[in-house]
Amino acid sequence: MVPVIIAGATQELVRSLQQVAQQAGGHPEAVANVAEAVTALRTAGMPGVLLLSQTFDGSNALELIPIFRQCQKGVKIILLADTDSVGFLRQARSSGIFYHTLEPRTDEDCDELRLAIESAREACEKQSEGLWSKVAMAFH
């Protein structure tokens, strides 16, 4: 099962994200600060999904994305940002996010996020299959 690391701004948001991640077939793990997120990314046995709030642990997501991507190259970052700032979103995309969505407040928001997590989960599974099949071939 693909780990879904939740770096949410509030406990209420984290609870909501855990439910959506479970519905999407992921294994949710909430983290409370950057250090816990880094540890979760480094100890994950396979590429995972990171749900990242626009602000987390007192930092702007744009500052954290490069750190998290360095901890796990294949991580699929879904940015939860309630902004329409073109500059912010352009910078987030160039940092390598997988998807951008609003924080879920309605059923439609939850459905969109669930679909994004499912897509990211499938991409992680394909990425892992490719890696493990190459390792297995090396031992034959």
C-alpha positions in Angstrom: 0.0 0.0 0.0 1.3 3.4 -1.0 2.1 5.7 1.9 0.2 9.0 1.9 2.0 11.5 4.2 -0.2 14.3 5.4 1.4 17.6 6.2 -1.7 19.6 7.0 -2.0 23.0 8.6 -4.8 22.1 11.1 -6.0 19.0 12.9 -9.4 19.3 11.3 -7.8 19.4 7.9 -5.6 16.4 8.7 -8.6 14.3 9.8 -10.4 15.1 6.6 -7.3 14.3 4.5 -6.9 11.0 6.3 -10.4 9.9 5.3 -9.9 10.9 1.7 -6.5 9.2 1.5 -8.1 5.9 2.8 -10.9 6.2 0.3 -8.2 6.6 -2.4 -6.5 3.3 -1.4 -3.5 5.0 0.3 -2.0 4.4 3.8 -2.3 7.8 5.5 0.3 9.0 8.0 -0.1 12.4 9.6 3.0 14.4 10.4 3.1 17.4 12.7 6.3 19.2 11.6 9.0 19.3 9.0 11.3 16.9 10.9 8.5 14.2 11.0 7.8 14.7 7.3 11.4 14.3 6.4 11.7 11.1 8.5 8.5 9.7 7.0 9.7 10.3 3.5 13.1 8.8 4.2 11.8 5.7 5.9 9.0 4.9 3.4 9.8 1.7 1.6 8.5 3.0 -1.7 7.8 6.3 -3.4 4.8 7.9 -1.7 2.3 10.7 -1.9 2.7 13.9 0.1 -0.4 16.1 0.8 1.1 19.5 1.6 -0.7 22.5 2.9 0.2 25.9 1.6 1.7 26.7 5.0 3.1 23.9 7.1 5.0 24.1 10.4 5.3 27.9 10.0 6.9 27.6 6.6 5.7 28.4 3.1 5.2 25.3 0.9 7.4 26.7 -1.8 10.3 26.6 0.7 9.6 23.0 1.7 8.9 21.4 -1.7 12.6 21.2 -2.7 13.5 19.7 0.7 10.9 17.0 0.5 11.8 16.2 -3.1 15.4 15.8 -2.1 14.4 13.4 0.7 12.5 11.1 -1.7 13.1 11.8 -5.4 9.9 9.9 -6.5 7.5 11.6 -4.1 4.3 12.8 -5.7 3.4 16.1 -4.0 -0.2 17.3 -4.0 -0.3 20.9 -2.9 -3.3 22.1 -1.1 -3.3 25.8 -1.6 -6.3 28.2 -1.5 -4.7 30.8 -3.8 -5.1 32.1 -7.3 -1.7 33.8 -7.4 -0.3 32.9 -10.8 3.3 33.5 -9.5 2.8 31.2 -6.6 1.3 28.4 -8.7 3.9 28.8 -11.4 6.7 28.5 -8.8 5.0 25.5 -7.2 4.7 23.7 -10.6 8.3 24.4 -11.5 9.3 22.9 -8.1 7.9 19.6 -9.2 4.5 19.2 -7.6 2.3 16.5 -9.0 -1.0 18.3 -8.6 -2.5 21.5 -7.1 -6.0 21.6 -5.5 -7.9 23.6 -2.9 -8.2 22.4 0.6 -11.3 20.1 0.7 -14.3 21.9 2.0 -17.1 20.4 -0.1 -17.9 16.9 -1.4 -16.7 18.0 -4.9 -13.4 19.1 -3.4 -13.0 15.7 -1.7 -13.8 13.9 -4.9 -11.2 15.9 -6.8 -8.6 15.2 -4.1 -9.5 11.5 -4.0 -9.0 11.3 -7.8 -5.7 13.1 -7.5 -4.5 10.8 -4.8 -5.6 7.7 -6.8 -3.6 9.0 -9.8 -0.5 9.7 -7.7 -0.8 6.3 -6.0 -1.0 4.6 -9.4 2.1 6.5 -10.6 4.0 5.5 -7.4 3.0 1.9 -7.9 4.2 1.9 -11.6 7.4 3.6 -10.5 8.0 0.9 -7.8 7.2 -1.9 -10.2 9.7 -0.6 -12.7 12.4 -0.3 -10.1 11.8 -3.7 -8.6 11.6 -5.5 -11.9 14.9 -4.0 -12.9 16.5 -5.1 -9.6 15.0 -8.6 -10.0 16.4 -8.8 -13.6 19.8 -7.9 -12.3 19.8 -11.0 -10.1 18.8 -13.5 -12.8 
